[in-house]
């Protein structure tokens, strides 16, 4: 064992050892319990960032720990390689998406290996490889056969900058989730997956995910958005058509005074033609095309609309209701029409006030009466029905049922359920994605590509068009196809590609048998490994990737390919890595290396201006508050980098960057190194002690019991809570105890006890800082990798605490006594004495002058 800790030398040595000995390569073994640990795979964006490092370190600790506990651990890694992130980055860097992606995969793989992660690299996959997306195309065709995939004309979210359609989940505050530019509405033919067929099941099983964070479950429930109510038909004034609305408040139908339609509703243009309102309506519709149309955005809009020049009839009151087109109505909710009840809905109230529309109260609070003329806001609360004909006097909750009965009896409507979630639009007008496997024939219509022709390979030699547009529609050799039904050679291949979230919705199954060439996966391998026992990733994927993955797993089950509904048993959403921002007036945001310190102040290295320190925020390239992991690996090594990420905060909390924290982690590893080195001569040839703690005494008994307590604490913190920071603290305490023992130069030291303590420290640290643990384990004479050593077990009898009986005196007279742990400190014993109620009676009202402690015997409280 070298005198000096050299992370570069040690880490290269053990990474080579793991690689050459295939330590992390696994296969199905029915004699062992399996454990599938998976972190969300990364986009090959160029470099691993600190968020990646933290995420993968958390997963690696659990994977190594479970392996040492005897589980057969699957811990794979791959690349979410298709989609806009890679394509946009390639455009910005003036290169081809394929070249950009494959180069980045090579670079990032090397970075991950330098961090010592325990991946089974034999299972590596990239979603841009034809052998992967072939089976995605196969599944698409199977879904077409079953009606699960279909094509229709739809109003879609369009990002002009990215030249593609976005799912609702990919629109954030009116902007594209990738480029941040405004999103507009556009009518296009699109491919969809019928995720709504599984809405009820997805919702029901939200309550059967006990290993998931409550916030993620809540986000999924809200996104699915089940609403129970009624559909009601409102006939147009001329009787030519009916407008069907969905409402959860059928009890308020007597208070409906106007109708609002979504801008996309087909009746808006139809009814406004020739009404004298068409110019105003068209102007409003044009404005709506450039406004975000999502459930989140409409909550923030000022409510506005235009009368379309037509009326409908309230089926209950027979009153004439003006019809408006309004910005707060969504075409995808219900039927895209809303019966507006301004007295009991705030949006309707604001709209009615703005346009001078009638307000009729139909539900009064108990023991109160609302006056529309004096109301300042809508009253959505329960109460007693009024102005509602035969339903007057009912509690409105009872009225909901009674009115639903009436609607069904009279044919005016019926009970209904709707969902906020809509079918998943999977068409993307981008190049870098999996081609959709269909052919368009003028004679036969849409035809599926024959299974034997799969994969439809994306031509990786094609160059992007101006503005990053997809070249597929202009590549004759790609788009020209033969109709598989009639043989027409002038048929056209589909040039849209699939949403990248399709690839990430089943990759975890493919990892079980990544080289399977006769199906999506080997069903026996999936039966052994799935579901994933522990999944780790960011909460930002709650309503996209995680929801789509749950949906896809159900599709695979329905197809008979799997036997389970839920892909992930437990989910950990790790916190962000954060750092303060720094900026200067001339150069804006600055990277950490662009800031220098002089006499306690900070300055920009480019212009020498004083630097402004901003708030602590998530690390991001745009704000330059990032730390390059390569700098940490170069300066401190992988183990220090890992240790800091684990020690600085619990995994589900945000981690605030600290240079001092990194230094502290490096110092601790050095302390462990020096401790082991200093103990080598004392424990050489000794057998670790594994006997009764009562056969020991003094410092040896204390260190032996402390070691068992640490084993118990570290195991519980990793296994039950993933509280790696407190697990590390426990090991630090044990290391400190060992140093105190070494300083005493105890002549009665037991080599077996010391070896047991040192070996335990090394094994407990092995999942956390594996390289240095391997090196010390080897120096201790351990056989093979420390990862093959069994996780240490603790003795229950060693956890029994030694106690002392402490006498409490007041002015020298016995007034009480209590028991305390033998290793309790002086201050805590004094505080316990002062808290003794019996003794307190004897100095009540007096001033305490002194508290005297006689070690392990008594506390004397002097008071007068």
N, C-alpha and C positions, 0 to 999 in steps of 0.2 A: 504494500500500500504506500503510494507516494506521500511524501511529507506535505506537499501542497495540493490543494483541491484544484484540478484543472478540468473545467467542464467540457471544453472542446475535445480534449483527448478522450475523456471518459464517455461522452455521449456518442462520439463516432464509433468507439469500440463496441458499445452495447447495441447500438442500432444495427451495426453489421452482424453482430451475434444473433439478434432476433430475426434478421432477414435470412441469414444463411441457415438457421435452424428452424425456420418456418414456425416460430413460436406461436404466432397468432392465427395460423391456418387451421380451420376447423371443418369437420364434416358431421353429418348426422350420427349420433351415438345414443341409441335408445336406452342404454344402461345408465345414462346420466340425465339429470334435469337440465333442460335447455334454458338459456337466457339470451334474448335478442335485444341488444342495446343499439339504438340508432339515433344519430343526430341528423337533422335536416341537411341534405346535401347542398353544396354551394353552387352558385353561378360561377363559372370560370372567368371571373371579372378582371384578373390580372395579378392580384396579390392577395394573400391571406391578410385580413385585418384583425385588430384586437378583438372584435366581436366574435370572429371565427375562433380565435385562439381560446377565448373563454368558453364558448359553447362546446368545442371539441375536447377541451381539458376536462370539463365537468363529466362528459360522457366517458372519456377514457378512464377516469378514476373509478367510475362505477363498473365499467367493463373489466378492468384489472381486478378490482375487489371481488366481483362475482366469480371470476375465474379462480382466484385463490380460495374462495369458499366452496369450490368443487363443481361449479356449474360449467356446462358446455356453452361457451359464450360466442355468439355471432356478433361481430362488430365490423360492419363493412363501410366502404366509402366509395363515392362516385361523383358524378358531375351533372348538374341540371343545366345542360349545355345549349339547348335550343331557346329561342325566344328573343324578345326585344332587348333585354339587357346586353346580351352578347352582340346582337346586331347593331344597336346604337353605339356601343363602345367601339366596334370595328369601324363604323362610319366616322366617328370622331378621330380615330387614329389612322384613318386613310389606309385601311387594309381590308382584307376579305374576312367575313365572319368565320369561315372555316379555319383559315390560318390563325386568326386571332384566338379562336377557341382552343384549338389543339396546342398552340404555343403556351397559352395560359394554363391549360391542364398540366402540361409537363412542369411548368414553373411552380404551380401551386402544390403539385404532388411532392416535389422536392421539399417545399416548405413544411408540409405536414409530416414528412418523414423526419425532418430535422427536429421537430417537436416531440418525437418519440411516441406518437399515437399508435395504439395497438390494433391497427386495422388489418383485416385479412385482404391484402391487396390482390389476391387471386380472384376476388369477387368484384373488382373494380369495373364500373360501367360508366358509359357516357350516353346520355339520351339522344345525342345527335348521330349515333352509330346505327346504320341500317339494320343490324342484327337486333337492335333494341326496338326501334320504332316499327319494324316489320310486324311485331305482335300487337302493337297499338293499332296499326291499320287493320289487322285481322279482327281485333275486338270491335273496331268501328263497324266493319262489315256485319259482324254478328249482331251488333246493336241495331243496324239497319234492318236486318231480317226480322227482328222482334219489335220493330217500331219504336225502339228507344232512341234512335238517331233520326232526325228528319230535317227538311229544309223548308224555310218559309221566308216571305218578305216581312221585314220587321224594321221598326224604328230603333236605331242602334246608337250607341255612344261612339262618336268618331273622333279620333285624334289625328289632326291634319299633319302635325309634325312627325308622328310615327307612322302615318299612312295606314292606319289599321283600326279595326273595331275593338272596343273594350267591353268586357263584362261590367255589370253594375258595380260589382265588388272592386273593380280596378279603377273606378273614378273616385277621386278623393278631393272634396271641396271644389268640385267643378273642373278639376284638372286631371290629366293623365298620371297614373301612379308611377310611371317610369320617368317621363321627361318633364312633368310639371306644367305642361302647356294646356290651354283651355280645350275643353271637349265640347263638341257640338252634336246635334241630333241629325241623323241621316237615315233615309229609307234604303235598305239593301236586302238582297237575298242572302240568307245566312243558314249555316248548319247549327242545329241545337241538339243537346242531350236532354232527355225527359227526367231531370232530377226531381221535378215536382211530383212524379209518381211515387217517390219515396219520402215525400215531405213528412207525412205522419210518422213513418217509421224512424226517420232521422230525429224527429222531435221527441218521440217516445223514449228513444235510447239515450237522449241527452241526460236523462235521469238515471241511467245505468252506466255511467262513466265515473265511478267513485275515485279513480286515480287521476282525474283531470282537474285543473284549477277551476274554481267556481266561476271566475270572470270569463273564461273561455266558453264554458258551457252556457253561460248567460248570453254571451255574444252570438252563439250559434242559435239559441232559442229565439232571440230577437230577430235574427236574420231570416230564419224560417217563417216567423211571424204569423202564427195561426190565429185567425179571427173567426169567431162564431157569431152568426147573426141571421139576416134574411135578405133575399133578393126581392125587390118590389118593382113592379112595372108602372111607369108613368106614361100615359098615352099622350101623343102630340095633340095640339089643339084641333087640328084638322082630321084627327083620327087615322092618319096614314101610317103611322109607325108607333112603336113603343120604345121608350128608353128604360133599360133595365139597370137598376142601381143595386149595389150591395151596401148594407149598413149593419153595424153592430148595435144601433140604437133605434130599432123599429118602434120602440115606445114613443119616439119623438116625431113620428111621421106627420102627425097633425100640425106640427110646427114648421114643416118644410114650406118655405115661401118662395124659393127660387131654385133653379137647377144649374149646376156647374159641370162643364165637360172639359176633359183634357184636350190640349191643343191638337193631339194626334187623332182624336175621335172622328170617325168618318162623317158624322152628322154635322160637324162644325161647318165645313165648307158647303155641304149639301143644303143645309137649312138657311145659310146666310146668302146663297145666291138669289138675287132678285128681291132681297128684303130691304135694300137700301143700306145695309150694314156691311156689305162685302168688302169695301175698301178698308174700313176700320179693322175688320176681322183679319184680312190678309196682312195688314201691317203688324198686327199683334202676333200672328203666326210666324212671321219672318223674325220678329224680335225673339220669340221663344226658341227658334232654331239655334240661337247663339247663347242660350242660357242652360246651365246645368239642370238636368231633369232627374234628380234622384230624391229618394225619401229624405236623405239628410239635408240636401240643399234647400228644398222647398220650405223647410221649417224657418229658414233665416230670411226668406224673401219678404218684401212688402207685398201684401196680397193685392193682385190687380187682375183685371179681366175686361172683356168687351161683350156687350149684348149682341147676340147673333141674329136678332130680328125674328125670333120664333118663341112660342110658348108651349108648355105642356100642362097636364091637368093632374093635380094632387088626387090620387085615387081614393083618399079617405075624406077629404073636405070638399072635393070637386072645384077647388079654387084654381084660377089660372096662374101659372108660375112662369116668369120670364127665364129664358135659358141664356146662360153666359158661357163663354170660354174663359177659363181661369188658369193662372200659372201654378196654383197649388194642387191641381188634380193630376194624378199620374195615370197614364193609360193602362199600366200593368196592374194597378190596384183595382180589384173588382172588375167592373166593366169600363172603367175610365169615365164614369159619371157619378156625381155626388149629389144626393138630395141635401140641400143646404138648410140647416136649422139654426139660425143665428142666435136664438136665445140660449142654446145649449152646446154650442161649439165655437171656440174662440176664433178659429180661422173664418168661419162663416160670419161671426159677429163683426169682425174687422171689415170684412168685405161688404156686409150690409150697411154698416155705418158710412163707408167710403162712397157707396153708390146709391144711398137713400132707399134701401129696400126694407120691406116689412119685417118686423120682429114680433113673433107670437110666442108667449110663454106657454109651455105644455107640461112642465114639471115644476111644481113649487117645492121649496124646502119644507120640511115638517114645521108646522106652526108659524109659517111665514108666507108672504105673498109678493111675488116679483112684479115690478112695473117696468115694461119695456122702455118707457120714456125716461126712466131714471137709471137704468142699468148701465154700468161702466165696463162690464165685461160679461162674457157668457157664464152661465152656471151649469157645469156638467155633472153636478152632484146628484145622488139619488134623492127621491122625494115622492110627492103625491101627484098623480096625473090630473091635469085640468085642461079645459078647452079641447077635450079629446073624445067628445061624444059619449057613447055608452061605456067608455073606459075610464071616465072621470072617477076620482076617488080611490083608484087602485094605486098600490105602491108600484113605482115604475118598473121594478124588477119583475113583479107579477104581470104587469102590463106587457112586457116584452113577450112573454109566453102566450098571453091571450091574443095579442095582435098577430103573432106568428100563426096561431091557430086560425084566426079570421082570414088572413091572407091566403092560406092554403085552402080553406073552405070555399072562398069566393073566387079563387083562381087569379087573384091579384098579385100573388107572389108565393114564396116558399122559404122554408128554413134553408140556410146555406153556410158553407165554410169556405173561407178563402185563405190564401197564404201570401205572405210578402215575397217569399222566394219565387223566382221565375226560372223557366228552363234555361239551362246553361248554354249560352252562345259560344261555340267553339271555333268559328271561322275567323281566321286572321289573314289580312291582305299583305302579309309579309313573306319574305323569302326564307328566312332562317327558321324553319319549322318542319314538322313532319307532314308530307303531302297527304291530302285527304283522298282516299282511294276510290274515287268514283269517276265515271266517264259520262259526258253529256252527248247524247245522240239526238239529232233532229227528228228521227223517226221513232225512236224507242224511249226517249226521255232520259232520265237519270238511271244509269246502270252501274251496279257494283263491279269493281275490278275482280276478276276471278282470283280465288285464293292462291292458285298456283303461280300467279303473276306477282305476288308480293315478295319482297317489299317494292313499293313504288319509290325509287331512290331519288332523293333530292340531288340535283346536279350541283356538285360542290365547285365546279369550275366556272359557274355563271357569275358575272359581275353585276353588282347592284346598279340600278338606273339612277338618273339624277334625282337628288333629294332622298336617296335611300329607298326608292320604290322597288318593289319586287320585280325581277326580270322574268318570272315564270310565265306570265301571260304573253310574253313576246318571244319566248324560246320555242320555235316550231318543233324542234326535235323532242321537246318535253311535252308540250300541250297537244300535239297531234297524236291521236290514238285510234284504235280500231274498236268499234262497238262489239262487245262480247256477245250480244244477242243477235244482231242482224249482219254483222261483218262489215258494216260501212267503215271505210278507211278514213273518212273525213270527220269522224267524231272528235270531241275535244275533251282533254283531261281536265279535271278540276285543278285550278291554280291557287286556290286558297290553301293555307296550311293550318294545322291545328294549334289551338291555344297551348302555350307551354305548360299550363297547369294540368293538361292531360298526361304529359310525361311523368309529372311528379305525383300523380294520383295512384300509381301502381308500382313504382320502382322498388318499394320495400319488399314486394312479393318476388320481383325478379332477382333481388340479391340472394334469395334462397337457392337459386340454381341459375346463375347468370350465363352459363354456357349452354343451357338447354336449347337445342335447335329444332325441336319438334313441337313446341308449344310456348305459350307465354311464360311458363315455368313448369318445373317438375312438381306434380301435385303431391307426391309423397314428401318431397323436401319442404313444401309449403305447409303440409299437415304437421310436420315435425317442428318447424321454426316459428310459424306464425301463431297468434298475432305478435307484433312487436311488444316486448314486455315494458320497455322504457323508451319513450320518444322524447327528444330534446330539441327545442327550437324557439323561435321568436313568437310572441303573442300577435304580431302583425299578420300572421297567417291564419288567424282564427276562423275567418269567414271565407277564405279562398282555399288554400291548399288543404287545410284540415277538414273542411266540409266536403270538398270534392273527393278527398281520399275516402271518407266514410261512404260517400255515394258510390264510388267505383267498387269498393269492397262489396257492397250489396249487389251490384250488377254481376260481379264475378260469382257471387254465391248463387244468384238466380240462374246463371248459366251452368251451374254444377261444377265449377272449377275450384271452389273453396267451400268450406263448411262453417264459416264464421261471418258475423256481421260487422264487427268493429275491428279496425286494423291496429289500434294502439291501446294497450291496457292502461298504461300510465303515461301522463304527459307532464313534462316540466317546461315551463316557459321562462327561460333565463332572462335576467335583467340586462339592461344596456351597459356598455362601457362608456363612461362619461369623462370629460375633461374640460377645464376652463378654456374659453377662447381668448386669443390675444390679437390685437389689431393696432395698426398705426394710421395716422391721418392720410399718409401718402400711398401706402401699399395695401390698405385694407387688412383682411384677415392674414395672420402669419402662422406658418408652421412653427412648432416648438424650437426647431434648430435655427430659426430666423430671429430668435429673441436672445439677447445677451443681458447679463446683469453687471451693473457697475455701482459699487457703494450702496447696495441695497435697493437700487431702482432698476427698472427693466427698459431696454432700448431695442429698437429695430436695427438689425445688423446691416440692412440695406441703406438706410438714410440717417441713422442715429437719432431718430425722433423718439420721444418717450412713448412707451407702449401702454395701451389701455387693456386692462384685464377684464374680460366679460364674465358672464355667469357660466356655471358648469352645465354643459349640454352633452347630448349624445355625440360621440366622435363621428365626424363626417368630413369627407374630402372638401365639400364646399366651404366649410368653416375652418378647415385646416387644423382643427384641434385633434390631430391624429398622431398616434405613435406607430412607427413602422416596426412590426415584430422582428424584422431582420436585425435592427439595431440592438434589440434586447438579446437576441440569440448570439450576436457577435460579442456583446459586452458582458453578458451574465450567463448565457447558456439556457437551454430549454427548461431545466429543472427549476431555476429561479423564476423564469417567466410563468411556468405552470403554478408554482407555489404562490406567487403574488395574486394571480387570478383567483385562486381558491381561498386565500386567506383574507383578502380585502373586504369581502362581503358575502353573505349567503347567496346561493346561485339564483334565487328568484328576485333578488333586489338589484338595483342599479349599482354598478361598481364605479367609484370615483378614482380616477387615476392619481397616483402619488409616486413621485420619484423616490421619496423616502421609504415608501412601502416596498419598492423593488430592492432598494439597498438593504432594508431589513430582512427581506427574504433571502438575499444572497448571504448575509451575515449568519443567519440561522443554519443554512446548509453547511457553511464553514464550521460552525460550532459542532454540528453533528459529526463532521469529518474529523475534527480535532479530538472530540470525545472518543470516537472509535479508535483512532490512532493511539491515543493515550492509554487506552484500556487493553490494547493488544497483548502486551507482555503479561499483564495480570490474569488474563483469561485464556491464554494459550493452552490448549490441551484440556481445558475444563469441560465438564458436561453440564449443560444448563440445569439449574436446580428446578425440580418440579415437585417439591414435597410440601408437607404441612407448614403453613406459616408460623405456627406456634412452636415449631422446633428451632426457629430463628429468634434472634433478639436484637435490640438496638437498631442501628442504622441499616443492617441487612434485612431485618424484618420490615422496616419502614419502606425500603426501596423495593422489596419483593411485593409488598401489598400495593404500593403505588403503581408498580408495573401492571398488576392485574386490574387495578382500577382504570388505568389508561386503556388497556385492551378493551375493557367493557365499554368505556366511554366512546372510543374511536369507532368501534363496530356499530354501536347504536346510532351515532351521529351520521355515519355513512349510510347504513342500511335503512334507517327509519325516516331520516329527515333531510339527507343530503346537506347537512350542516358541516361542510368541510372546514370552515373557519374555526369552529369550536373543536373539531377533531384535531386540527393542527395545534390549537392552543393547549390541548391536553398533552400532546407529545412534547411540546415546548416545556411544559411544567416538569415532565419527567426528565427531560434533558437537563434542566436547571438543577433538579434534585441530584442528578448524577454528578454534575459539576461541583456542587456543595460537598458531596461525598469525597470526590477526588481532592478537594482543597483540604479536607480534614486529615488526609493521609491515614485513614483508619487501618490500623494494623490487624484488626480482626475481620477484615474484608473477606467475604466468601466468594471465591472465583466463580463458582457455579451460579450464584445469585447475580453477580455482575454480568456474566455471559448471557444469562436469561434476559436481563434488562436491555443489554445492548442489542441482542438479536431481535428482541421484541420491537425496539425502536425502529430498526431497519425494516422489518417486515411490515409494521404499521405504516411506514412512510412509502413503501414500495408502490402502491397505486398512485400516490401523489407526486413523488419525485423519483421516478423509476431508475434513472441512469445511475445516480449516486448511490441508491439503495443496492443496485446490482453490484457495484464496485466494492462496497463495504461488505456485502454478503459473501462475495468471493474471498475477500481478505479474511473473513471470519472462518473460512473453511466450508461454507455452505455448498451443497451439491447442486450443479446446474443453475438455472435461472432462479432468482428469488421468487419469481411469479409461480414457480411450481411448488414452492413451499406452502404448506397449509396455513390458512389464516389462524393466528394464535387464539386459543380459548382461555377464558378466565376461570379461576377457581372461586366458587361462591364463598368458601370459607375465608378467602383472602380479602373479600369485600367487607367482612364484618369489621366494624370500626372499633378501635381501642378507645375507651373512655376514661376520663378522670372525674373524681368527685371533688368539686371545689367548694370550700367553706367560705361563707360570706360573714364578715365581721363588721360591726359598726362601733367605732371607737374602741376596738379591741375585744368586743364581746360577740359571741356567736349569735347570729340573728337569722341564718338561713344557709342553704347549700343547693347546688345544682350539678348536673353532669354535663360534660362537654367532651368533644372529640380530642384525643390525645395530641393531635397535631394542630390544634387551634392556636392562633396567635395571641399575644398578650393583650392587644387592644380589644379584640373581640371578646376575650374572657372578662376584661374590665367592664365592657358594655353590658354583658350578660348579668354581671353582678349588680350593676346599677338598675337593671330592669327587674331584679328580684323583688316581688311585691311584699313579701314578708319583711325583708330587711328595710324596705323603703319607709315603712311605718315609723321606724326608729330615728330617721333623720328628716322627717317631714317638717317643713317650716324652717329648717336649719340650712346654713350655707356649707356646701361641701368644700373642704379645704384641700384635701389630698385623697388620692386613691392609690393604695399600696398593693402591689402584686408580689406574692411569694410563689415562685414558679412551681406549677403542678400541685399547689397546696391550698392557698387561700387568697382572698382579696379583702383588704381592710379599708373601709370607707371612714375617713376622718371628717367629722362635721360638728359645727357648733353654732 
